[in-house]
Amino acid sequence: MSFMAKIRARPVKSDTNENENTLELTPTVPHEVAETTRLIRLTPIGNDLSMPHRQVALVAAETEDQARQLAYAYDPFGRDWKNVDLFSSDSFDDTDTHVIGDVIFKSTPSPRPQKQKGKTEAK
């Protein structure tokens, strides 16, 4: 008898006690998280045309300072979102609730430089 035949010839084990396979879950206390409807948008001041894009941070926070701290802590590129000279802020209330501390970074294209019209070169 070959090895494979020996494996197939073995009887299947039957579970005599079904409770051994049952997983018992104990109820836990639900977690409470701070929520808000306020979103704060942090945008760069000025247009750095040397960069192909600019980052905007959208933060669920109650205050501007809290939003700046959260954006600074979670930015993978290490931008100084706390600097009020580099990033302006505006806040608005949303119809949905958001967990305080949620941060979304969004890349937007930089504005194109304006071409000056009316200047033609004479040949």
Secondary structure, DSSP 8 states (H G I E B T S, - for coil): --HHHHHHHS-----S-GGGG-------------EEEEEEEEEESS--TTSSEEEEEEEE-SSHHHHHHHHHHH-TT---TT-TTTEEEEEEEEEEEEETT-EEEEEEE--------S-----
